[in-house]
Amino acid sequence: MLKSSAPPLPSVTIGISAYNEQDTIGNLLQDLSAQVQNKFTIKKIFVISDGSSDNTVAVARASKVENLQVLVDHKRKGLAERLNELCQKSSTDILIILNADIRITDPLCFAKVVKPIIEKQADLTSCDQIPLAGRNWLEKTLAESMILKNNTFAKINNGNTVYTCHGTIRGMSKKLYTKLHFPHSVGEDGYSYLFAKANKFKYMYVTGTNIWYSEPNVFADYKKQVQRFQQSQQQFAPHFGIEFIEEAYKVPAWPVFSSLLVGFLRKPLLLINYFIILILVRINVKPVAKVSTTWDIAQSSKRTST
């Protein structure tokens, strides 16, 4: 009697939108090659060049990563349109969306991110994003502030909050990504969380793994990031309503207080620097009605190695 064959492993597509990422895309693609695939299979890796004017395409193609397809468009259309293209091109059980300027050193990162989706516990997942060591006082300060924020957000509803749904890495079930359409490039990470929550999909914050990214080390680049974040919540209102958004972004006082206390005990000078930066941001950053869907990238946040 013949034994029945084992069921096929869940299939995964990796989607990356890249704009002028010649210094980062090659390292990231090599990181993907190191991911252990004993619980799933990567069927396709899409890199969409969103009007890049540098060597992003050449570097990506030179990586010779298995199942890689580099899609070239000489017109810049913005992150939202590219993410929608990635959702449309994927036909696998799971889609993992990545930023092009991150590093992944944990070979089990993808396995951990997709596990809740495979086990039907979630339709949307994300994990920690850890800042690389700072190169100047601004980057060191912002990196320390992000560590404190990560600690704070992990205490809210076991980490299942809009603040842990990072644009740097997200896993999505086919049920979710086939329904998801991004109307805005700004805040598209928050939009994916709000869409999932509003439509009864479950989000899960994954512990025990992380990706690496770099904070800006130039104040002008940090200002750009702050402006985009300020504008993102405003534009969500027509889609979800003010009360829904305010509830999603509400942060209880106790996690903030406890994290600040730890921060002062760990690195008091850097935390004081961060409060100074917040004051400078309040003085220098003016709210804008709309941020362009093809905004200028924060070049100083690009890092070629961990």
MODAJO-V92450 format. One line per field, one symbol per residue. burial: 1 if it has 9 or more other ideal C-beta (glycine too) atoms within 8 Angstrom, else 0. A space follows every 50 residues. Layout:
BEGIN
burial->???
END
This chain:
BEGIN
burial->00000000011111111111110111111111001010111101111111 11000110111010100101101000111111111110110111111111 11110001111111111100011111111111010001111111111111 11111100111111110111111101100101011111111111111000 10111100111111111100111111111111101110000001100110 10001101110110000101101100100110001000001010100101 111000
END
